[in-house]
Amino acid sequence: MIWRTRTAATILAACSTSAGTSLAQEPIDEVVVKGIRGSLASAMDVKRNSTGVVDAISAEDINRFPDTNLAESLQRITGVSINRVQGEGSEVTVRGFAGQYNLVTLNGRQMPAANIQTLTSLGDVGDSRSFDFSNLAAEGVSGLQIYKTGRASAPSGGIGATINIETFRPLSAGTQFSVGARAVDDAGGDRVTPELSGLASWANDDRTVGISAFASYQERDFSNRSIGPGTLVWGPYDPENSAFANAVHVNEPEPGQLAGFPQSVNVAYGQTTRERVNGMITAQIAPSEKLTITADATYISNELDSISHLPGIWWNRAFSYIEWDDNPVVSIPTLMVEPVDTFSGKDVYFHIFERDTVDETTAFGLNFDYQVSDSLNLNADFHSASAESGGNGPLGQNFWRGSIAGAVGGWQAADFSGKTPKVSIDIRDGLTNGNGVFELEDLGSQVVDRGLSEQIHDLDQIQLGGLWDAADGLSVNFGVGYIQSSMTQRNEFTRDNLGGFGVANPGDLPPGLAREIDIVGKFNDVRFGLAEGVPAEFIQPGANLVGIASPAFTNVPFEFQQGMVGNPLYPNWDFNNPTSTGLTDNEIDEDTVLAFLEARMDGQIGDMRTETVLGLRWEQTDVRSATDQLVLQTFVWESDNDFGQIVGNNVETVTETHSYDYLLPNLDFSIDLSDNFKARASLSKTIARPQYSAMFVTTDVSSPETLTFLGGIPTAAKGTASLDPLESNNFDLSIEYYYNESSYASIGYFQKAVNNFIGTEQVSQPLFGLRDPTSGRAGTRSGDAIAALEAGGFAVNETNIFTMTAILDNPQDFPGGAAEFDPSTAFSVDVFAAYDVIPDNTDPLLSFQTQQPVNNETANIDGIELSWQHFFGDSGFGFMANATLVDGDISFDNAGAPDIDQFALEGLSDSANLVLIYENETVGARVAYNWRDDFLSNTNRSRRLPEYNDEYQQLDLNLTWYVNDQLNVSLDGINLTEEEQILFGRTRRNIWSVAEGDARWVLSARYAFR
């Protein structure tokens, strides 16, 4: 078993070892940390002896938990929960405040953040302030501290908490060497992957010179698999809407009742590999008893490469049969049936994305700590760090897309009565060989995209401070500093139509450019099948039915785009000069000067020892936000509800500035009621700076989800630099009972009154002179088309309006005008593929619902934290249990109007942990249960529909064999029950996705040289 000696005082000073001074702490007797129990006892000492409310994890605890990164270690702490991305902990929520409201420091210094999550979206814009913990290996960290109350000496920016990551310091750690190896078997991956790590620390006998180094290498191979309906088309129910008018309804909503239907059904399957490298080196020298100089460097690299497949169907929105649920919030179909065509159909699509990113962080620090006298210590700290996230794929891009489809979809139905949808598709391949089998020969090209998103965040910091230890229990901590932050973000996107979404040329793919793939077989729990419960009279006669993603086809998007070069059907396709659909270049600079003063006073009430801390922090920040943006020239109406964009060469430059300053006080009081009981109370004011996305002065425009004639609304969003930080007035009260060296129980209450939350103001306005070809206004082409459809007795729906408009817009091809209209799907598909409608001067200006952020929201959050850690004498058995119950007055109104943006706090949820422990000289074991209640993760995933994460619970296991004092071998099991992750909207029937979970098994060995 590994023995490690360290003092609790070293842990308590974690935030001051590199970044200036903190409150003086009384010396604490040295304790020997041995295994699981010792590490938990060490963390308990941190909690007991700290100022304010603090929780911690020691190094042994991190290494012993069955966690792959720091986020998964932190979830065991009271009040902390995590959000999982691709089955792994990524972002930390503290007391209901998500990652953007928490500050992460490394050895007391602020960390930059950059994260382009192309795994979860098509080219995420890169606007994060939140450090992604999945970038850090847990083995390289000696401790973590969670400061839940405000401190004048700590960097500002965390309303939920300030999370400090402590790395090894050679003069404290002494001489030690260890190596570790892991073999990881992820059930969703195709192979066992390695992890290697090594730690070396050396100090001379006098502890005057030392150097430490840590390095780790990790590979991970995994997959993600989900299924769910697409974006909801919703609003007040109109039975006359062309989508519903000819359908037979069961449990039909009342007119005006909020109702909606999914515009598509998608299956998602992605294969991902990750390669993560961490390196840290620290050198220390103490040339005299008074001076210690510390220099350190950190390097983090995280590469993600994936191929994602999104097969699915979409609706023509002309249903023949619908069964509705009876939800009073938003009524959603449980069964939908739509006839399409008896000869040839619409596209059954396969969107394939190649997504590759690399995150890199470098940090360099230099610290001088000088003990002037017995009562005065001075400290100077310098730190420069940079985080960069960007493309790592072919030609340096983040993503490539190669969409293919078969125009084979006839009659179709979807059954949403179960947890996951079941889909029936009638294969009608009359446009190709007509053999009734969906195969490679039926495929045609659609669109190709590529894109680059980059985010770079540079931080330079200097802090000068000191600690004056006066007589009679008085000490004063003081300092001044300067922080220069510069965040740049760039996005560039292109799109080119080949066959288009209408699949103009089935069979246009060169041999070998696409292949069949078994996606259904990749799923473990989702039961694919045909839609159930469809009345026989609504099933297409002679239907040849298959399920969704059966079969499925794929390509390699980069190779696909190259392989379509020279195709005579697409002479305008230029691989080297794709068509730009947008370019933005944003920069946000924040310069902050600061000063703080913090005094600690020891006292006595009767025979009860007290400690009072009074602090004040002042900061002034100057903000500059600038953007260069290509101006959109026009929207192109490409088919029924599909819109393209034509971007010009004109670059618009916009710059805004803003300044703010704050006084941030804090008052902490603690009293030792007895040798075992401690009570504490804290008052503080903290701030969290606005998200970068709200500060970008770019104007982004989006097309309507349908024709404006049918109620579609184009939207736009614009940020502003004139936003102030969120302000939180905090109150904490707790009672703690420490009843032996490794057991305690505590209960705490916290309250946060937050001002300046960012809401949204909205105005309707034209932008960039863009015109609307879908208005239906008299005298326009779409208006004439609607009149012609009504005169001919045809349905006035998206498909027919576009088809008729294209006919009237191209008299050279349709000399008979409206008389040449054919209501069949095959005719419409041909028109979709051959024609676009370009706005002209007869069309009115588009009126965009333009949203802009504004500080106009308040919120009150309060909660209770319960914690109990207990060991049963010397039996080796023990447990750790905690729970956090939070409440707030800012929940999302699921019945709210569809045209009003809502404000609500993302991440707010209850959570609980239970860890069962056994350890003796030979073996150690833990079973860890983590639970988090459902929580809001996005207030506007799409069209003012929220995104909730469903309740989640996870069971983990660790078994360790202490072979001897040098070697131990462990087996870890993560997510043993393979818990799934469910995302839903305004109702639980409004499922966004159901993602399967996978277990991970990790076999590891660690050897310490002695």
N, C-alpha and C positions, 0 to 999 in steps of 0.2 A: 504494500500500500504506500502511496506517495505521501510524504510528510512535507509540509511547507510552513515556514515560520514567517509571520508578518504581524505587524501591530495594527490595531484598529485605528490608531491615530493616522497611520499612513493612508488608510482608506478614506478617513474623514477629510483629509486634506487633498483629496483627489482633484478638486477643481482648482486648487492653488498651486499644484506642483509645476505647472507650466505657464499659467495665465495670470500671473499676479498673485496677490495675497487674498486670503479669505479670513473668516473669523477664527481667532485663536481657539484651540481646543485644549482641554486639560489632558495631560499625559494619561494614557491608559495602559494598564499592565499588559505585557506581551502574552498573546495566547497562541497556542499551537493549533493550526488548522489541519484537521485530519479527515479526509474523505468527505462524504455527504454531510454528516452531522456537523463537522467542524466548519464547513463552508457556510451552512445555514446559521450557525452560531455567530460567525463573523459578520454576516449580513445583518443579523439581529442587533449586534453591537453598533453598527452604523446607524440603524434606525433609532436606537435608544439614546445615543450620544450626540446626534446631529441637532443643529438649530433648525426649527421649522419641521415640516413633515417631509421625511426622506425615506425612500426604500432603496435597497441595493441587492446586487448579486456579486458574489466573489468569483474568482477565476475557477476554482474547483467546481463551483455550482454550474457555471456555463459549460464546462467540459463534460460534466456528468449528465446534464439534461440531454434527452434525445432530440436535440434541436440542430437544424442545419445552419441557422444564422442567428444573429442577435435579436431580431424581432421575435423569433419563436422562443427565445430565452425570456424576453421581457414580458411575454403574455402571462407568465406565472405570477407576476407581481400584482398586488392588490390595486385595483383601479386602472389596470392596463389591459387593453385588448388590441387585437391586430386584425388587419384586413389581408386576406390571402389572395395572391395573384399567381395563377398557374399552379395552385396547390402548395404554395410556399409563402410564409409570412413576409410581408413587404413593408406596410405602413403601420405605424403605432398610433393608437387612439388612447388618450389618457383622460379619465374622468369625463368621457363623452366628447372630447375634443379631438378631431382627426388630425392627421399628420401636419397639415398646413398651419395648425395652431400650436404646435409644439416646436421647441428649439433643440437641436442636437449639437452638442459640443464634443470635441476631441481633446482630452486633457484640459478642459476648461475653455477651449477656443471654439469659436463658431465655425461650423462646417458648411462649405458650399454644397449646392444640390443641383443636379442635372439628370433628367430622366426622360427619355423618349420611349414611351411604352408601345412600341409597334406590335407587341404581342397581343394587346387588348384592343387596338383600334387601328384603322387604316391611316398610319402616319400621324400619331399623336403630336400635338403642336409643340410640346416642350415648354412648360411654364411652371415647373415645380419649384417651390421653396422647401419641400419636405425631403429630407435625406432618406434614401432608400436603404434600409438595413440589410436587404438581401445581398448588397455588395460586399458586406464584411463577413469574414470568417470568425466564428466565435472563439476559435482556439488562440487567436492573437491578442485577446483582450484580457486584462488582469482584473477588471471590475467595471461595474455599471452602477451609476447612482441616478435615481429619479427624484428630482427636486420638485415637489408639488406645490410649494408655497414660494412667493416672490422673495428675492434676495437682492439687495442693492448692489452687491459685488458681482452678481452673475449677469451675463449678457441678456439683453431683453429680446423678446420675440416669442416667448412661450407662455400662452394662456393656460393650456392644459398642464404642461410641465416643461422643465428643462432636463434633458437627458444627457448625462455626461458619460462618455466612453473613456475609460482609463487604460492606457497601454503600459507595458513593462518599463521600469526604470532600473538600470543595472545596479546603481548604488543602493537601492532598496532590495532588489531581488537577489543580489549576490551572484555567485557562480552556480549555474545550473544549465544542463543541456538535455534536451528531449526531442524525440522524433515520433511522429504518428503516421499511421496509414489507415485508410478506410477503403472498403469496397461497398458500393452503393447499388442496390438493386431496386429500381423504381418500377413498380408494376406496370406503369404506363409506357415505359421505355422499351427499347429493343436490346439493351445490353447492360452489363454490370460496368459501372464507371468508377474510376479511382479518385481518391483524395489523399494528398500528401501534405504534411506540415512539419515544420521544425522550429524549435526555439533554442537560441543560444544566448546565455547571459554570462558575462565575466566581469569580475571586479577584483582589484588587488586586495591584499589582506587588510590594508588600512582603509579600504573603501574611499579612496581618493580619486581613482580612475576606474572607469567601467564602460563597457559597451555591450549592447544587446541587439539581437537581430531576430526577426521572425519572418518566415515565408510560408506560404501555403499555395497549393494548386488543387483546383477542384474541377471535375467534369460532372455534368449531369445530363442525362438523356431521358426525356419524358414526353408525354403527349397530353393534350387536352381534348376532351370530347364533350360536346353539348348539343342540345336540340332545343328549339323553341320557336314560337311565332316571331315574325318580324315586327316592325314598328306598327303601332295601332293607328288606324284611321278612325278618328273618334270626334264626338261633339254631340250637341243636342240631336236626338233621333228625329229624322225626317222620313216618314214612310213613303213619300213621293220621290225620294232620291232614286236615281236610276239603278243604283246597286241593289235596292230592295224592292222596287215597285212590282216586279214580275215574280217575286218569290212567294212560296208558301211558307208561312211563319208558324212556329210553335213558341208560345210564351213571348209574343212580340212586345217590345218596349212601347210605352206610351209616347206619343209625340212630345218632344222636348226633353224626355229623359236622356241623361248622358248614356251614350252607347257607342260601341266601336267594334271593329273587326280587324284582325291582323292582315296587313297587306301582303304578307308572304309567310312561308314556313321554311325554316333553314335548319340544316344539320351542319355542325362545325367540327372539324377534326384537324388537329395540328400536331406536327412532330417538331420537337425543339431540342436543340443541344445548347448547353451552356458551358462556358469555360471561364472560370474565375481565378484570378491571381491576386494575392495580397502580399505586400512586403513592407516591413517596418524596421527601421534601424534607429537606435538611440545611443548617443555618446555623452558621457558625463565626466566632468573633471572638477575636483575640489582642490584648487591650488593652495588654499588655506582653510582654517577652520571656519572662516567667516564667509567665504565665497564658494558658490557652486554654479557651474556653467553647464547647461543642458542643451544639446542640439539634437534634433530628431527629424526624420523624413518618413513619409508614408506614401505608398503607391497602391492603388486599387484599380483593377481592371476586371470588367465583367462583359463578356461577349455572348450574345444571344443570336442564334440562327434558326430560322423555322420556315417550314412550308405549311401553309394553312389551306384547308379546303372548305368551301361553303356551298354545298349543293342545296338546291331548293326550288320551290315553285312560287309563283305570284298569281294574283287574282285579276281577272278582267273586270271584276266588280259588276257583274250582272248575274246574280245568284238565282237559282231555281228553288232552293229549299234551305231554310235556316232554323235551327233550334237555338233559343237564347236561354241564358241563365236568368235568374230573377234577382241579381244583385242590385240593391237600390243605389249604389254609388256609381258604377259604370257597368251596364249590361253588356255582356260579351257572348258571342256564339259558343255553344258547345259542339255544334255540328254545322258545317257549311258545305253546300253542294253547288257546283257551277258547271253548266254545259259549255263547251267551247266549239267543237267542230266535229263533224263525222268523217272528214277526209284527212285533214292535216291540222296541226294545232299550234299553240303558242310555245314559247321557249321554256324548256326545263333546263335550268342553268347550273353551271359549275364555275364559281368564282375561285380562282387559285391565286394565293398571295405568297410571295417570297419576301420575308421580313428579316432584316439583319441589322442589329445595332451593337454598338460598343459604348460602354460607360467607362470613363477613366477619371480618377481623382488623384491628384498629387498635393502633398502638403509638406511644408518645410517650416520649422520653428527654431527659435533661439531664445533661451531664457537665462537671465542673470539673477541670481538670488544672493543678496549680500546682507549678512547679519552685522549691522553697524555697531550695535551694543546689545547688552542683555535685554534692553527694552525696545529696541528699534530694528526692524527688518525692512529692507528695500528690495523691490523686485522690478525688473524690466523684461518685457516679453514682446517678441517680434514674431509674426506669423504670416505666411503667404501660402494660399491654397487655391487650387483651381479644379473645377469639375467640368467635364465635357462629355456630352452624349450626342451621338450622331450615327451616320450611316456606316455600315460595315459590309455591304453587299456589293454586287457587281457595279462597277463604275462609281463606287462610293455611295450608292443610294441606300435609303432605308427600306424601301419596298418596291417590288415589281408585281404587276398584276397581269394575268392572262386569262380573260374570261371566255369560256366556250359554252355552247348550249346546243341542244337539239330542238328543232321546231316540231316536236312530236307530242306535245301535251294536249290531249283532248279533254273529255269529261274529267273532272277532278273533284275530290271531296276531302275534307279534313275533319277529324274527330278530336275535339279538345276536352272530352269528358274526363280523361285520365290525367295523370301528372305530366305526361309527355304526349304530344300530338301523334296521331296516326293519320297517314295520308294515302289516298288512292289516286293513281294517275292512269288514265286510259291512253295507251300508246297508239298514236296515229301518225305513221311515218310515210304518208303518201307523197311527201315532197322529195323523198329519196327512193329507196328500193321497195317500200310498201310491204315488207315481209312481216310487219307486226312485232319486230324485235328491235329494241333500242340498243344500238351498237355504234362502234366508232364511225362507221360510214354516215351516220345520221348527224354527226356533229358539225357545227359551224362556228366561226369566230364571232366574238361580240366586240368587246372593247379592250384596250390595253392602257394601263396606267403605270406611272413610275413617280417616285417622290423622294425628296430629301428633307428631313427635319433635323435641325441641329440646335443644341442649347449649350452655351458656355457660361459658367459662373465663376468669376474671379473674386477672391476676397483677400485683402491686405489689412492687417491689424497691427496696432501697436498699443501697448498698455504699460503705464508706469504707475507703481503703487507702493504701498508700504503698510506695515502693521506696527503700531505703537502699543506696547504692553505696559500700561501704567500700573501703579500700585493699587492695592485694595480691590482687586477683581475687576478692574476696568481695562478694556482694550479697545483700540480704534483702528479700523481697517479703512484705507482711503486709496483713491487712485483717479487717474485721468486716462483717456484713451481716444483713439481715432480708428474708424473702420471705413474702408473704401470698398464698396460692393459694385460690381459691374456685371450685369447679366445680358447676354445677347442671345437672340433666338432668330433662326432663319428657317423658312419653309418654302419649298418650291415643288409644285405639282404639275403633272402633265396628263393629258388624256387624249387618245385618238380612237375614233371609231374604225373598226374594220367591218365586220358584218353588221355591227350595231346590235342593240338589244332586241331588235326584231329578227335577228339571224337571217340576213339577206341572202346568204349563199351557203346553204347546208352542203357539206362535203368539200368545203374549200381548204381543209387542213392538209398540208403535205404529209405523206406517210411518215410515221414515227414521231410526229410532233405531239401526239396525245396518246394516252394509254388508259386502260381500264384499271380501277383501283377498288379494293374491297373496303369500303368505309363502314358499312353496317357491321361487319365482323370485328371491327376494332372496339365496339362497345361491349361492355360487360353486363350492365344492368338495364339499359333502355331496351324495351321490347318493341322492335319495329314490326308493324303490321298494317293491314289495310284498315281504312276507316270503317267503324262499326256503327250499326244502327241506321244506315241509310235505307229509307223506304224503297222497295223494289221499283216502284214506278218512276223514281228519279235517277235510276242507274241507266247509263247510256246502253242502248241495245247493242249486243255483240262486243261489249267492252273487254279490252285486253288489259287488265289492271296490274300495275306494279306499285310498290311502295316508294317512299321518298328515299333518295340516294341508292336506289337499287334498280339498275346498276349505277355506278358512278365513274367519272372520268377525271383525269388530271393531266397536268403538264408541268414543266419547269418554266415559270413566267419569263425569265431572262432569255432562255433558249427559245421560248415560244415567240417572243417579240422579234428575235433575230431570224427565226425560221419563216416568218411571214414577209420578210423583205423580198422584193422581186415578184410577189404574187401578182399576176396581171389583173386580178380583180380589184387590187388596191394600189394603183400607181402612185397615189399621193402619200403612202405610208413611208416615212423617212425615219429609220431607226435612230439616226444620229441627230435629228432635229425634230423631236416630238413637239406636239402642240401644247403650249403652256396654258394652264387653267388658273394659275395664281402664283404670286411671289410676294412674300412679305419678309421684311428684315427689321426686327425690333431690337431696341436697346434700352435698358433701364439702369441708370446709375443712381446709387444712393450713398451719400457721404454723411457719416455720423460722427459727431464729437460728443464725448461723454465725460462725466465726473461722478464719483460716488463717495459716500461717507457712511460708515457703518460702525456703530458702537455696541460693545457687549458689556453688560454689567451683571456681575454675580451678586446675589443677595441672600437674605435669610428671612423667612417668616416663621417665627417660633423656631422649631428645630428642623424646618423644611427648607431645603436648599432651592433657590430660584435662579433663573437666568433670564435676562431681558435683553433683547437685541432691537435696536432702533436704527433704521437705515434710510437713506435718501439717495436716489439716483436721478441724474439729469441728463437728458439726451436732446440733441438737435440734429435733425436729418434734412438734407436737401436732396430732392428727387428731380431727375430729368428723364423723361420718356420720349423716345424718338422712333419713328418708323418710316421705312421706304416701302411703298406698295404699288404694284401694278394695278392700273385701273381697269375694271371690267367694262367692256364695250357693249356687250349684248348678251341676253339669254336666248338660246336657240331651243325652240320647241321641237324635240326629236321624235316623240311618239306620244301615246295617250297621256301619260303623266310623267314622262321623262324629259328633263331639261339639260341642255349642255351650256357651256359658257365659252364666249370668245373674249380673250384678254388682249388688250392693246399693248403697245410698247411704251406708253406714257407712265412714268414713275412719279407718284405723288409723295412728297415728304411732309411729315407733320411732326411738330415738337411741342411738348408741354412741360412746364416745371411746377414744382410745389415744394413747400417747406412746412415742417411742423416741429414742435418741441414739447417735451413732457417732463414732469416731475413725478417720480415713481417712489412713493414711500413704502416702508414695510415695518411692522412691529411684531416681534415674536416673544412670547412669554411661556416659560415652562417651569414647573414646580414638581419636586420630588415629594409626593405625598407620604411616601414611606420608602423603605429600601427596595420595595418591589413595584410600587405604583408610581406612575408618572402621568401628569396631565400637561397639555400644552394648548395654547391658543395663538392664532396668527391672523394678522390683518395685513393686506398688501394690495398694491395696484400693479397690474402687469399689462403688457400690450402684445399684440400680434400684428405684424405688418400685412397689408393687403396682398392677395395672390397676384402674381405677375400677370396672369391672364386678364384680370380686371384693370390693369394699368397700361396694357398695350393700347396705343392710340390708333391701331388699325381698324378699319371698317370692313367687316366680313358680311357678305350678303349670301343668302340661301334662297333657292327657288321654292315656290309653293309646292305642297305635297300633291296638289291636284290643280285643275284649272281654276283660275280666280272666278270664273263664271259659276263654278260649282262650289265655291266657298273656300278655295285655296288662298292661303295668305303667305306672301313672301316675307321673309324676316331678315333682319340685319342686327349686328351687334358691334358696339364700339366701346372701347375702354377709355379710361381717363387717368392722368397722373394725379389729379386733384382729389385723392382719397386719403383719409387719415387712418392711422392704425385702429384696430379694435382695442377698446379699453375694458379691462375687467377689474372690478372691485371684489376682492376675495376675502372670505372669512373661513377659518378652519378651527375646529375644536376636536381634541382627541384625548382618550384615556388609554393608557397602556399598562399591562400587568406582566412583569418579567419575574417568573417564579422559579427558574433555574437557569443554568448556563446556556441552554439551547432551546428553551421553551418560553413562549409568551402568548398573550392574547391582547387584542386591541380593538377598539371601536372608534371610529372617527366620523365627524360630520363636516361637510364642506358646502359652501355656497358661493356662487359666482354671479355677479350682476354685470352683464356685458353690454356696453354701448358701442355704437359705430359699426355694428355688423353691416355688411354690404348687401343692400337690396338692389332693386332694379326700377328705374323709371323708364317709361315707354312712350314713344311718340310715333305717329304715322307720317311718313315723309317719302318723297321721291329721292332716289340716289343715282348719281352718275348719269342722269338722263336716260335710264333704262326704261324700255317700253314693254307693254304687256300684250302678247299676241293671243291670249286666251280669255280676254275680257268678255267676249260675247256681245259687246256693245254694238248698237245699230250703226251700220256704215263701215264696220271693220270686216275683215275676212272671216273671223270666227263668228261674228254676228250674222253674216250672210249664210254661213254653214249651218248654224242653229235654225235659222228660218227655213232653209232647204230641207233639213231633217224633219222638222215639224210638218212641213207641207207634204212630205212623202210618207208620213206616218211611221218614221223610224225612231228608235229609242235615242233620246238625247243624253248620251253618256260620253265618257272620256274618249273611248275608242272611236266612236262614230263622229264626234265633233272634230277630232284630229284628222280622220280620214277624209271627211267632207271638206275641211279647210284646205288640206293639201290638194284635193281635186280642183277646187276653185282657184287655188293659187298657181296652178300649172295648166292653164288652158291649152298650151301647145301639146301636152300629153293627153289631155282629156277634153277634146273638142266638144263633146256632148255635155260638158259641165256636170251639174248635179245629177243628171240622168244616168251617168256612168257609175254612180255609187252602188256598191254591192255590200250588204250587211254581213257577209260571211267573214269568219276569222281569217281564212286564208287570204282574202283580198286585203284586209286590214294589215296583216303581217307584211304583205308585199309592199304596201304603201309606207308602213313604218320604215322598212329597210331602204326604200328608194328616195324618200323625201324628208326634208326638214322644213319647218316654218320659221322664217326669219322675221322679226318685228319690222314694221315700216311706220311711216309718219301718220298713217290712219289709226294706229294703235295708241291707246292712252298711256300715260306714264304709269309705271308700276308704283304702287304705294307700299312701302316696306314698314312693317312693324319693327321699329328700331329700338333696341334695348341698350341702356347705358347704366353702368353701376353707380350707386350713390350711397353714402353713409346715412342710412335712415332707419335702421332696425335695432331693436334692443332685445335682450333675452335674459332670463333668470334660470340658472341651473343650480340644483342642489342634489346632494346625495349622501349616502352612508357607505362607509367602508368597514368591513369586518374581516379580521384576520386572526388565525389561531395556528400556532406551530407547537407541536408537542412530541417529545420523545419519552418512551416508557422506560425510565431508568436506564440500566445498562443492557437491556434486552436486545438492542439493535433495531427495534421497531419504532416507527414514528410516523407522523403525518403532517402535512401542511395544507391548510384549507383557508380560502378567502372568498369573499363575495363583494361586489360593488353594485349598489342599487342607485340609479340616477333618475332624475326627473327634470323636465324643463317645460317652459311655456311656449315652445317654438316648434311644435310638430307640424307635419305637412297635412293639409286638409285634402283628403282624397276625393271629397265631393266638391272641391272648389271649381270655379268656372274655368273652362278650357282656354280662355283668352287672357287670363291674368297670371303673371309670374308670381310664384310663391317663395317666401323665405322660410327656411327651416334649417336646423343645425344637423349637419351630416355626421354620422358616427355615434350618435347618442344611443346607448344601450346598456342593459345590465350584463354582468359577466360574473363567472365563478370558476374556481379551480379547486381541485382536490388531488393531492399527491400522497400516495402511500409509499412508505420507505422501509427498507430493511437493509442493514449493513452489519457485517462483522469483519474480522481480520482477513477473511478469504473472499467473501462475495458481497456485492451490493446490488440492490434491486430497487427500481422505482416503477410505479404505475401512475401515470399522470392523466387526469381527466380535465379537459378545458371546455367551458360552455360559454357561448355568447348569444344573447337574445337577438331577434331580428332588429335591423337598424337601417336607417336611410343612408344610402351612399351617393345619391345624385338627385338633386331637386328637379332636374330637367334633362333626363336622358334623351328625350325626343318629344317635341310637340307638347311641352309642359306636362309630360308624364314622368313621374318619379321612378327611381330605381331603389328597391329595398333588397338587402341581403337577408335571406331567411335565417331563422335560428340555426346555429351551427354548434356541433359538439365533436370533440376529437379525443381519441384515446391513444396514448403513447406509452411505450415500454422501454425500460433500460435494464439490462443485466450486465454486471461487471464482475470479472474474475480477477482478483488481485493475486497474480501469480507469485510475485515477491515484491520487495520494496522498489524494484526498478521497472517491472513489467506488469501492465494490466491489459486485459482483453475484454471488449464490450460488444454486446449485440443490442442494437436499437431498432425498435419498430415504431414507425410514425404513421398515424392515422390508420390504426389497425382495423377499424370498422369500415374503412373506405367511404367516409362520409361525403355525400354529394353537396354541391353548392348551388343553391337555387336563388335566382334573381327574379323579382316580380315587380309589378307596377301598382296602379291604384287599387287593384284587388288581387287576390291570390290567383284568380283565374287569368289575370293579365300577366302571364308568365313571359319573362324576357328570355330566360334560358335555364336549363337544368344541366349542370355540368357534373359528370361522374368524377368521383374521387379515387385516388390510388393510394395503396399502402407503399411505404418505403422501408426497406430493411438495410441496415448499415452494420457491417462487421468491421470493427476497428481494433487497433492495437497501439499502445503508446509505451515507449521505452525511455526511461530517464537514466542518463549516465551519471554515475556517482564516483 
